[in-house]
Amino acid sequence: MATPFLSIEGVRRVFGSGAGEVVALDGVSLQVARGECLAVVGESGSGKTTLANLILGIYPPSAGRIMLDGAELPARRRIEHRRAIQLVQQNPLSALNPRRSVGASLRLALDVHAIGPRAGRDAHVRRLLEEVGLPGEFARRAPAALSGGQRQRVAIARALACEAPLLVLDEPTSALDVLVQARVLRLLDDLRRQRGLTYVFITHDLSVVRNVADRVAVFERGRLLETGPVAQLFAAPAHAYTRSLIAAVPVVTPEEDALRARIAQGGPAS
């Protein structure tokens, strides 16, 4: 593996104290190379969302440290740290302010971080929308006027607005139907390669992992069980829990497999 861009070293996170203490993460160490997509998988309560929150700086680790590009991230993140790591949430409707137009939400990110000349930021907003496959005129629309897939593209555009090298994607396609999900996954893969982005992709869905990730980290009850390249982990999982997760992946029909292949190649859905 190349020199890690994101390094998580012996991280532990405890909530509560005494008899009410809950260990959400227990001595987790992980490394993510620049430009890589690491999928973090596990059932509810496995610690994957806690890990995402620690990376984002929503709360600090109880022990251990998190390094980004060779520098330790402080417990209290400065604005440059918040700009460098952006979140794409599961539900874009709740993530976008319903009182702001799409363009205003994107423009706010540019204004807060002083990205580009002020006079050119509206044009920058339109370019961001076009980069995620939406017409620039969508800037005038309200989030409620968009479909679920369109709102998720806006959420991705907002993360891109900050020019962050690291995106944490928390179940970004679980609220979408299969067809829209496949298109959003293709978009994310294209953006990663074009922009040289690094992804930490939080999910419980191993069928998604097969399509987007380079490596997988499997969590159970706050512990990291195993990591490995996607093909290797699916072919020869080392842990019984991982084998049970893989066994639960729905079998893809020939028709669905053909549909996914057409979408992956940029062809029509029908």
C-alpha positions as CSV (number, residue, x, y, z in Angstrom):
1,M,0.0,0.0,0.0
2,A,1.2,3.5,-0.8
3,T,2.0,6.1,1.9
4,P,-1.3,6.6,3.8
5,F,-3.2,9.8,3.2
6,L,-5.5,9.1,6.2
7,S,-4.1,7.1,9.1
8,I,-6.2,6.0,12.1
9,E,-3.9,4.8,14.9
10,G,-5.1,2.8,17.9
11,V,-8.4,4.8,18.1
12,R,-10.8,4.1,20.9
13,R,-14.1,5.9,21.6
14,V,-16.0,5.5,24.8
15,F,-19.4,7.0,25.6
16,G,-20.6,7.4,29.2
17,S,-18.8,6.3,32.3
18,G,-18.9,3.7,35.1
19,A,-21.6,1.1,34.7
20,G,-23.1,3.0,31.8
21,E,-19.9,3.0,29.7
22,V,-20.2,1.9,26.1
23,V,-17.1,1.2,24.0
24,A,-18.1,2.3,20.5
25,L,-14.6,1.7,19.0
26,D,-11.9,-0.4,20.5
27,G,-8.3,0.1,19.4
28,V,-9.0,0.6,15.7
29,S,-6.0,1.1,13.3
30,L,-6.6,1.7,9.6
31,Q,-4.8,3.4,6.7
32,V,-6.2,4.8,3.5
33,A,-4.0,5.7,0.5
34,R,-4.5,8.9,-1.5
35,G,-7.0,8.3,-4.2
36,E,-8.3,5.1,-2.7
37,C,-11.9,4.1,-1.8
38,L,-12.1,2.2,1.5
39,A,-15.4,0.7,2.3
40,V,-16.3,0.4,6.0
41,V,-18.9,-2.3,6.5
42,G,-20.8,-3.9,9.4
43,E,-24.3,-4.1,10.9
44,S,-26.0,-1.4,12.9
45,G,-24.0,-0.8,16.1
46,S,-20.7,-2.0,14.6
47,G,-19.0,1.3,15.1
48,K,-18.8,2.4,11.4
49,T,-20.7,5.6,11.9
50,T,-18.7,6.4,15.1
51,L,-15.6,6.1,13.0
52,A,-17.0,8.5,10.4
53,N,-17.8,11.0,13.1
54,L,-14.3,10.8,14.5
55,I,-12.8,11.4,11.1
56,L,-15.1,14.4,10.6
57,G,-14.1,15.8,14.0
58,I,-17.7,15.7,15.3
59,Y,-16.2,14.4,18.5
60,P,-12.6,13.4,19.5
61,P,-11.3,9.9,20.1
62,S,-11.0,8.8,23.7
63,A,-7.5,7.4,22.8
64,G,-5.4,7.1,19.8
65,R,-4.9,9.6,17.0
66,I,-6.0,10.4,13.4
67,M,-3.5,11.7,10.9
68,L,-4.3,13.4,7.6
69,D,-1.5,13.7,5.0
70,G,1.1,13.2,7.7
71,A,-0.3,15.7,10.2
72,E,-2.3,14.8,13.3
73,L,-5.8,16.2,13.3
74,P,-6.5,18.2,16.6
75,A,-9.5,17.4,18.8
76,R,-10.8,20.9,18.0
77,R,-10.8,21.2,14.2
78,R,-9.9,24.5,12.5
79,I,-11.7,25.7,9.5
80,E,-9.0,24.3,7.1
81,H,-9.5,20.9,8.6
82,R,-13.3,21.1,8.2
83,R,-12.8,22.2,4.6
84,A,-10.4,19.2,3.9
85,I,-12.9,16.5,5.0
86,Q,-16.4,16.7,3.7
87,L,-19.5,14.5,4.4
88,V,-22.1,13.2,2.0
89,Q,-25.0,12.1,4.1
90,Q,-27.5,9.3,3.7
91,N,-30.6,11.6,3.4
92,P,-29.8,14.7,1.2
93,L,-33.3,16.2,1.9
94,S,-32.4,16.6,5.6
95,A,-28.9,17.7,4.8
96,L,-30.0,20.6,2.6
97,N,-31.7,23.7,4.1
98,P,-35.3,23.6,2.6
99,R,-35.4,27.4,2.9
100,R,-32.4,27.9,0.6
101,S,-32.3,27.3,-3.1
102,V,-29.9,24.7,-4.4
103,G,-27.6,27.5,-5.7
104,A,-27.7,29.3,-2.3
105,S,-26.6,26.1,-0.5
106,L,-23.7,25.6,-2.8
107,R,-22.8,29.3,-2.8
108,L,-22.7,29.3,1.0
109,A,-19.8,26.7,1.0
110,L,-17.9,28.9,-1.5
111,D,-18.5,32.0,0.6
112,V,-17.6,30.4,4.0
113,H,-14.3,29.1,2.6
114,A,-13.6,32.1,0.4
115,I,-13.2,29.9,-2.7
116,G,-12.7,31.8,-5.9
117,P,-13.5,35.5,-6.6
118,R,-16.8,36.6,-5.2
119,A,-18.1,37.8,-8.6
120,G,-17.5,34.4,-10.1
121,R,-19.1,32.2,-7.5
122,D,-22.5,32.0,-9.1
123,A,-20.9,30.7,-12.3
124,H,-18.9,28.3,-10.1
125,V,-22.1,27.0,-8.7
126,R,-23.4,26.2,-12.1
127,R,-20.2,24.4,-13.0
128,L,-20.5,22.3,-9.9
129,L,-24.0,21.3,-10.8
130,E,-23.0,20.4,-14.3
131,E,-20.1,18.4,-13.0
132,V,-22.5,16.1,-11.1
133,G,-24.8,15.8,-14.1
134,L,-27.4,18.4,-13.4
135,P,-28.3,21.5,-15.5
136,G,-26.9,24.8,-14.2
137,E,-30.4,26.2,-14.0
138,F,-31.2,23.8,-11.1
139,A,-29.5,26.5,-8.9
140,R,-32.8,28.3,-8.8
141,R,-34.8,25.3,-7.5
142,A,-35.7,24.3,-4.0
143,P,-34.5,21.0,-2.7
144,A,-38.1,19.7,-2.3
145,A,-38.5,20.2,-6.1
146,L,-35.9,17.6,-6.9
147,S,-36.0,13.9,-7.0
148,G,-34.0,11.8,-4.4
149,G,-31.2,11.1,-6.9
150,Q,-31.0,14.8,-7.9
151,R,-30.8,15.9,-4.3
152,Q,-28.0,13.4,-3.7
153,R,-26.1,14.9,-6.6
154,V,-26.5,18.4,-5.1
155,A,-25.2,17.0,-1.8
156,I,-22.1,15.7,-3.7
157,A,-21.7,19.0,-5.5
158,R,-21.7,20.8,-2.1
159,A,-18.9,18.5,-0.9
160,L,-17.0,19.2,-4.1
161,A,-17.4,23.0,-3.6
162,C,-15.0,23.0,-0.7
163,E,-12.3,21.2,-2.9
164,A,-11.9,18.7,-0.1
165,P,-9.4,15.8,-0.9
166,L,-11.2,13.4,1.5
167,L,-15.0,12.6,1.4
168,V,-16.7,10.6,4.0
169,L,-19.8,9.0,2.4
170,D,-22.3,7.7,5.0
171,E,-24.7,5.3,3.2
172,P,-25.0,7.7,0.3
173,T,-27.2,5.5,-1.9
174,S,-29.2,3.5,0.6
175,A,-32.3,5.7,0.2
176,L,-32.2,5.4,-3.6
177,D,-33.8,2.8,-5.9
178,V,-31.5,0.4,-7.7
179,L,-31.4,2.2,-11.0
180,V,-30.7,5.7,-9.4
181,Q,-28.2,4.1,-7.0
182,A,-26.2,2.6,-9.9
183,R,-26.0,6.0,-11.6
184,V,-24.9,7.8,-8.4
185,L,-22.2,5.2,-7.7
186,R,-20.9,5.6,-11.3
187,L,-20.8,9.4,-10.7
188,L,-18.9,9.0,-7.5
189,D,-16.4,6.6,-9.2
190,D,-15.9,9.1,-12.1
191,L,-15.3,12.0,-9.7
192,R,-12.8,10.1,-7.6
193,R,-10.7,9.4,-10.7
194,Q,-11.1,12.8,-12.3
195,R,-10.3,14.8,-9.1
196,G,-8.0,12.3,-7.3
197,L,-10.4,12.1,-4.3
198,T,-10.0,9.7,-1.4
199,Y,-13.2,8.1,-0.1
200,V,-14.2,6.5,3.2
201,F,-17.4,4.8,2.2
202,I,-19.7,3.8,5.1
203,T,-22.2,1.1,4.2
204,H,-23.9,-2.1,5.3
205,D,-24.5,-3.2,1.7
206,L,-21.7,-5.5,0.4
207,S,-23.3,-5.5,-3.1
208,V,-22.5,-1.8,-3.3
209,V,-19.0,-2.4,-2.0
210,R,-18.2,-4.7,-5.0
211,N,-18.9,-1.8,-7.4
212,V,-17.1,1.1,-5.8
213,A,-14.4,0.1,-3.3
214,D,-10.7,-0.8,-3.6
215,R,-10.5,-2.3,-0.1
216,V,-12.9,-3.3,2.7
217,A,-12.7,-2.9,6.5
218,V,-15.2,-5.1,8.4
219,F,-16.4,-4.0,11.8
220,E,-18.3,-5.8,14.5
221,R,-19.2,-4.3,17.9
222,G,-16.6,-1.6,17.7
223,R,-13.8,-3.9,16.7
224,L,-12.0,-4.1,13.3
225,L,-12.2,-7.7,12.3
226,E,-10.3,-7.8,9.0
227,T,-9.3,-5.6,6.0
228,G,-8.3,-6.5,2.5
229,P,-8.8,-5.8,-1.2
230,V,-12.4,-6.3,-2.4
231,A,-11.7,-9.3,-4.6
232,Q,-9.6,-11.0,-2.0
233,L,-12.2,-10.5,0.8
234,F,-15.1,-11.8,-1.3
235,A,-13.1,-14.8,-2.5
236,A,-11.5,-15.8,0.9
237,P,-12.9,-14.0,3.9
238,A,-10.8,-14.8,7.0
239,H,-13.5,-14.2,9.6
240,A,-16.8,-16.1,10.2
241,Y,-18.6,-12.8,10.6
242,T,-17.4,-11.6,7.2
243,R,-18.5,-14.9,5.7
244,S,-22.0,-14.4,7.1
245,L,-22.2,-10.8,5.7
246,I,-21.2,-12.1,2.2
247,A,-23.7,-15.0,2.4
248,A,-26.4,-12.4,3.0
249,V,-25.7,-10.5,-0.2
250,P,-28.7,-10.8,-2.6
251,V,-28.1,-12.9,-5.6
252,V,-28.2,-10.7,-8.8
253,T,-30.4,-11.8,-11.6
254,P,-29.0,-12.0,-15.2
255,E,-31.3,-9.1,-16.1
256,E,-30.1,-6.9,-13.2
257,D,-26.5,-7.8,-13.9
258,A,-26.9,-6.7,-17.6
259,L,-28.6,-3.5,-16.5
260,R,-25.8,-2.6,-14.1
261,A,-23.2,-3.4,-16.9
262,R,-25.0,-1.0,-19.3
263,I,-25.1,1.8,-16.7
264,A,-21.5,1.3,-15.8
265,Q,-20.6,1.7,-19.4
266,G,-22.6,4.8,-19.8
267,G,-25.4,3.2,-21.9
268,P,-29.2,3.6,-21.6
269,A,-31.1,1.9,-18.9
270,S,-33.5,0.2,-21.3
